[in-house]
Amino acid sequence: MNPNVQRFTGFADIYDQYRPELPLVIGEVLSQLAGPERPLRVVDVGSGTGLSTRLWKELEATVIGIEPSPDMRAIAARLQAIDRSQSNISFKEGTSTNTGLANACADVVTVSQALHWMEPEPTFLEIARILRARGVFAAIDCDWPPTIHPDLEQAFDGCMTRAEIAEAAYGVSKGVRRWSKDQHLSRIQGSGLFGFTKEIFCHSVENGDARRLVGLVKSQGTVASLLKHGLSEEEIGISDLRRAAERILGDRTLSWFWSYRIQIGVK
């Protein structure tokens, strides 16, 4: 299995339980850009457990999630099967460079929290191939962690720093490649495949407690890789984060303010 795909194997349940859902405003913006009518087909590439695909569940359209990881697809399919509001959604095996879909079949193509794991040039070629003329591509990323509390954010960042140091020291991510998020827009522009490009921003609000903050950090690929490798929560810094979260929050639930950066390309 490709190392980038293998990285997200083995923790699909945690990923789906603790990560945020996309705000509806993103679907509204993309639908308007793809107008004048509502999109008839949406393709979500790198759909994972379906968190980003479910954005479109109330849309009168065909929605297809493309995901290479079998355990991610299994969670997505199970949740789709028990939720009648997802009757317009299906999931299939595929990659960002080989979706297996027909030419010009999609009005909107999204990649959420995943473009930095995809080889840019062949990915953009595949996305442009399946998009119809004037179709909309959107690369969606949120800032980590959400805005909650200064001390909690410092504790989260401290845990991630320790995890990244351990990741390098133990060599648990050999062969994994990633591309910087801050160059997404320039790479989309440089592909020459999209006539209009723009970066937009939006926010959403969810609720979370100490347990969710710990779950959120365990949903990160770096941390999950270390846990699969056999490192303890104490070694990674998860225990310190849990203690800080429990000290600051206790049994309280606070608002979590998520900030999203969306790179737009219109074919």
N, C-alpha and C positions, 0 to 999 in steps of 0.2 A: 504494500500500500504506500502511496505517496506520503513522505514524512509530514507534509502540511495537513493531509487528511488524517493521518494517524494521530497527530497532535490532539485532535478533537474527538478521539474515540475513548469511550469508557466513563464519561461523566455527563451523558446527555440529560439524565434526570435532574441533576443539579443545575445544569445550564438552563433548562426550561423553567425550573421552579424559581430561580432567583434573579434572572436577568430581566430588564425592563421590556415592556411591550411598546411598539411604536405608537406615537400619538396619531389620532385620526387626521390631524391637519396635514400631515405629510401626504397621505393619500389624496386629500382634497387638492393640494397644490399640484401634484403630479397629474391628476386627472384633468385639471384645468389647462395645464401646459400641453397635454396630449389632445385637447379638444379638437373640434367643437363639441363632439358627443362624448359621453362617458366611455372609458376604455372597454373594449370587448374582450381583450386578452391581456393578462398581466403575467409576467414571468419573474419569479424571485430566485435569483441564482445564489447558491450557497445558503439555502433556506434553513439549514440546521434543523431544529425541532419544530419549525413552523412559527416561531414567535413573530418574525417579520412578515411571513405570508398571511397570517391571520389578520393583518391590517385590512385586507381586502375582502373579508368574509361576508360582508353585507353588500358587496358590489354585485350588480347584475352582469357578471362577466365570468369568463373561464380563467381560473388562476392556477398556475403550475409552479410548484416549488421544485427546484433542481438541487440535489444534494448528493455528494459522493459518499458520505459516511453512513453505513448501514444502521448503526444504532441511533444516530440522529433521525434518520428517516423513519425508523420504527416508532419512536416517540411521536413524531409528527403525524404518522398514519393512525396511531392509536387514538390520539386526541381528536383527529379529524372524524374518525368513525363514530365517536360518542357525542359529537357536537353538531346538531342539525344545521346550525348557522354556517358551518363550513362545507356545505354540500357542493359549493361551486369550486372547491379547492381539491387538487390532487398533487401527489408528490411522485417524482421519478428519479432514478439514478442518473447522474450526469455530472459534468464538471463545467467550469467557467469557459473552458476552451472547446468543449464538445457537449452541447446540451442535448443533441439528438432531435432538435426541433426544426421545423420547416423554415425556409427563408421568409422574411417579412411577415411573420405570424403574430408579432407582439406589438401592442400599442405602448406598453410601459415595461421596462426591464429594471429591476432593482437589485442591488447588492448591499446587504445590510451587515455592518460589523465584520466584513470579510474581504473587501477588495485588497487590503494589505497582505493577504495570503495568496493572492492570485497573480500569475505572471501577466503583466500589463498588456503587452502588444497582442498576443493571441486572444486574450480575454476580450479586449476592445473589438477585435475583428469579429469574434463570435457574437458579441452583443449587437454590433452594427448589422450583422447578417440576419439575425432574427427580428430586428426592429423594422417596422414599416417606415416609409417615408414620413418624416415629421414625428416619429415616435420618440419617446422620452426615456433616457437612461438616468438613473439616480444612484449614486454611491452614498450610503447613509452611515454615519458614525456618530456615536455619542461620546462625550467627554467622561473619563473615569477619574475618580469616582463621581457620583452626583453631588451636588451641593447640599450638604446636610448640617455639618457642624465643624468648625475649624479643627478641633482636636481629633475628631473622627477621621477627617480627610488626611490629616498628618499620619495617623495610625495606619490607615489604609495604604498610603504611599510608602510608609516605612516597611510594611509587610511586602509590598510588591518589589521594593528595592532589594530586600533580603532574598526574595525568591529569584530575582534576575541574577543576582550574584551566585546563588546556589546553582541555578540552571547552567551558567557558564562553567562553574567549578566542576560539576558532575557530568557535564557533557550529555545531558539528557535530551537535547533537541538537535542532534546531529542530522544534517541534511535539510533542516527546516529553513525555509526562505521567507522573508517578509520585506515588504516595500513600505516606505514611510508614508503615513497618512497625509502629512502636510504637502505632499507633492501630487496628490490625487488629481487635482484640477489641472495642474500644468501637464500631467501625462495625458489626461483626457483631451486637452486642447492640442497637444503635440501629436496625437494619433491622426489628426486630420480627418476623422470620421464623423465629426459632429459640427454642424454649422453654427450652433449657438451653445455657449457654455456659461455657467454662472454658479457661484457658491451662495447658498441661502442657509438661514439658521432658524431653528424653532426650539421650543421648550415644552416640557411636559412635567406633570407632577404625579408622583406615586407616593405610597406610604411604606415605611420600613422600620424595623426594630433591630436590636443587636444581632439576633439570629440571622436575619436577612443579610446584614452587612458581612458576616462571616461566610454565609453561603455565596454572596456575590464574589468575594475574593477567591473562593474555591472554584468558581465557574471560569476563572481566567486560565487560559491554556498553559501558561508558565507554571502556575501553582498546581494545576491538575497533573501536569507531566511529572512534577517532583513527587507528588503523592503516589502516582503510579510507579515511580522509580523506587519507592520505599522510604522516602524521607518522612520524618515525623512532623506533626503540626508545630511542635516546639522549634524544631530546626528551621522550618520555613518562616516562622514568625506569625503563624495563624493564631497561636495561643496568646501572644501579646496583643494582637488585634482584638481577640475575643474579650480579654480582660479589660481593655480600654473601652470597648463598646458597652460591656455590662456596667462598668463604672460610670460612664457618662450617661447612658440611656436608662439603665435599670430595666424596668418593665415598660418604659414609654415607647410609643410609636411616633415618629416625626415625619413631616413631609420631606420627600426626596425630590429635588429639582434637577431634572435631567436636561442637559444642553446638547442639541444635535447640530451637526454640520453636514450639509447635504450638497454634494457636487453634482450639478445638472449638466447633461449633454443632450441636446435635441438634434436628431439626425438630419 
